[in-house]
Amino acid sequence: MKYIGSIDQGTTSTRFIIFNEHGEIVALHQMEHKQIYPQPGWVEHDPEEIWTNTCKCIEQTLNKAGLKATDISAIGITNQRETITAWNPTTGEVYHNSIVWQDLRGSSLIESLKDRGKENQIQRTTGLIPSPYFSASKITWLLKNVLGLADKMANGEVVFGTIDCYLVYKLTGGKSIVTDATNASRYMLMDIQTLEWDSSLLKLFGVKKKALPRIAASTGEIYGHTVTDGPFHAEIPVCGILGDQQAALFGQACFNPGQAKCTYGTGCFLLENTGNKLCRSTSGLLTTVAYKAAGQAPVYALEGSIAVAGSLVQWARDNLKIVASPQELDEAASEVDNCGGVYVVPAFSGLFAPYWRSDARGIIAGLTGFATRNHICRAILESTAFQAYDIFKAIESDSRVRMTELKVDGGLTNSTPLMEFQADVLRVPVIRPKVIETTALGAAYAAGLTVGIFKSTKELETQWKEDRRYVMSMDEKTVVRKIHYWKKAVEKTLGWVE
């Protein structure tokens, strides 16, 4: 039996999962890391804590599996995208906490660029809608606010990398500084057609090319080998990188144009494979790289991004303290058969696709004396389904493809009331696979293809198995009324920040 290791570094936790050659989970270990909020709208992580947790997860997973590191044929990495870290490529010194994808500190810069008429240039070049969500404005903020960092960039003493880049650097003992095309496409600095850093955008954001990682293929390329004094204590090829949402698309075997998946994690992300065709959005979606195999043309995707999904459940647990666990929230939501007129719009970091309004802030609307804790819990779950509905319709409009089903994955797919309601509002079957850790699986697939464990994507398609299918049961008139009130609630969030 051959084994592949997958590092799944997410927004709230890090996991190491070992898969066998059949795409089955052998063992895993997971650790949460601290969420740092220096001020409202700012979110940071400690990259050194993430690295420490990664090492511990690797050690624990190997112990659970009863395997030696030398039993692992390859290492794949999937990661929270857009989150940026600045460190010294020679010494490894980290200059500042990682600035997380949810962070809004680049908002004023983005607005100033829009005022200067740069929006079309950015969108045309990168496929992205100008937003502080992406890495570019975070890098500019670091250069302006970390003392001496601009001088270090001029002297070649800093690299700005996403978390995948940082992990490859640490795993290979500083020998490899790369990111793959899926992650590079989220910097808002890469030309979406050439897959190269764009000189005009680098100048616009004040970033030097030498301070950025090399853009590599997602699969089919070995980036380096783990070092013997690292967590594996052996030399293992590191050879598959995919940003988390693209990894889930890969793990769901969505290799053909028109196939789509939605991942319900900290945020919620719906991607549709558009093949080698670069599909431009007119509905507030992003054009992004789905994956890039070495020596082959890139495969593209349309994407809708939602900032707050699973993190809303955490907020209800940790901040509101109305439940002690996600399971308790599910149970409370299941006690009632509707939301009691309550709608939650979790615009904690503004609204992402298809609205792209960083001036929005979250609300709970429609409260009456009738509403109970159970209704609020149900409204919390339904808000994720409504956000996914907005994106689903935008993707159908842009791609001109009517989707007949939606593959889903991520932790929130364990919520039966959410998945049932999602099928109701979308009016199509919602299908969960047997392996819901599809993000980590996608990275394992990318690594396994590189070292020959898997021969082709056709072989991977045969491994995908359906676990559960949710179908609509709510009448259409009720759904239309609910969507009407959802849109009213969204309108109330806009323009809150002046």
Beta strands, then each sheet from edge to edge (+ up, - down):
strand 1: 3-9
strand 2: 13-20
strand 3: 25-32
strand 4: 44-45
strand 5: 72-79
strand 6: 84-87
strand 7: 98-99
strand 8: 159-162
strand 9: 178-180
strand 10: 190-191
strand 11: 196-197
strand 12: 214-216
strand 13: 219-225
strand 14: 237-243
strand 15: 260-264
strand 16: 268-275
strand 17: 286-291
strand 18: 299-306
strand 19: 343-345
strand 20: 363-365
strand 21: 406-409
strand 22: 430-433
strand 23: 466-470
sheet 1: 3+ 2- 1+ 5+ 14+ 13-
sheet 2: 4+ 7-
sheet 3: 6+ 8-
sheet 4: 9+ 12+
sheet 5: 10+ 11-
sheet 6: 17+ 18- 16+ 15- 21- 22- 23+
sheet 7: 19+ 20-
end
